């Protein structure tokens, strides 16, 4: 639970602090890379850590992951440029890949199938605690101390987690000869990285049909094909595709991918809307995200019970409906609305995530045996992380290009560009803008973010459609 808390509070605090970070370090065009770099390494390493935990046990692998995460957190807090921060986030993400999947897998190991649904929901309550503390604490640190402590807060939490692991977790490991899929990891990293670059820089630095974009697109496809072909040959692959032959696992993984895009869309860009368009303080922006993280654990605990009563599929459908309702609110959001309206949408998205993710994890862990449980759990989280990684890049690219198009269409001067948005997001510097420039930037930001929210709605609709294809009777849960 402490490991989960560390990862959960990281998600809410950083999103709250980002407008302050980008206003100090500059380079608004690199905004989405701060999230994408972390998510990329998280997504790629989650499968490796899942496999390693099946080979060497949960405790040593989780400990190594936490140590790397803490080193990355220290470097993030020391950053003086956006480039430095992005590199430090790569390091942090490299360690973070171990935290959530292995913490969830440990629960799968130490509890019975009947207890698992209830305990997974209970474990998710950690998100509620971090949700209340994270944005409020993040807002306070940004306003009264420094955004750097947002990252350094992880260090005492990580040390406590490691001490707790070695005092209380005792496991019997079935020794096997390790076969670690390094080639698969490299191929997957290259394919996702180049695809992210296309999404972020396409239409901004390079035209969509330019030679660099076309060559990178071809390279992405080649790496992905090579990854699939290579994985099918291995006895101990990083991505065990035979797991996907189970229909419930296939749908759960695909839906986790689409919900990952929804999750990052709101976590990354809602604080920007609240601070830049609504002109609210960082702590208020944080509180609009808090409701999502409150709705998540409440729904997760309910999901743990409803899975055993109304079934896995019905629980997931209710979650899909909640995701749709929440995304509709963000389409209707405007600068004149109260932050409470945004908070309501966040809460509904959180409820949808809580109902679906708990149901998926419990079903997957009940379907596979112990020696595949780590990688099966990691595969589902990998799909959600890849969704978030691609989503951060895709939505960041859309935000940048739509904002530039808006400013161009309104005949804005050359002084007003993406970097001007950093001034808008900084409360202390906002007064330096003329009334005309501020209005133009706010309208442009609102226009661009509405396009982002429409994409979020599209993925919520796709998630709901995918959920309808879940089998009516789950093998694992009956």
Secondary structure, 3 states (H helix, E strand, C coil): CHHHHHHHHHHHHHHHHHHHHHHHHCCHHHHHHHHHHHHHHHHHHHHHHHHHHHHHCHHHHHHHHHHHHHHHHHHHHCCCCHHHHHHHHHHHHHHHCCHHHHHHHHHHHHCCHHHHHHHHHHHHHHHHHHHHHHHHHHHHHHHHCCCCHHHHHHHHHHHHHHHHHHHHCCCCCCCCCCCCCHHHHHHHHHHHHHHHHHHHHECCCECCCCHHHHHHHHHHHHHHHHHHHHHHHCCCCCCCHHHHHCHHHHHHHHHHHHHHHHHHHHHHHHHHHHHHHCCCCHHHHHHHHHHHHHHHHHHHHHHHHHHHHCCHHHHHHHHHHHHHHHHHHHHHCCCCCCHHHHHHHHHHHHHHHHHHHHHHHHHHHHHCCHHHHHHHHHHHHHHHHHHHHHHHHHHHHHHHHHHHHHHHHCCCCCCCCCCHHHHHHCHHHHCCCCHHHHHHHHHHHHHHHHHHHHHHHHHHHHHHHHHCCCCCCCCCCC
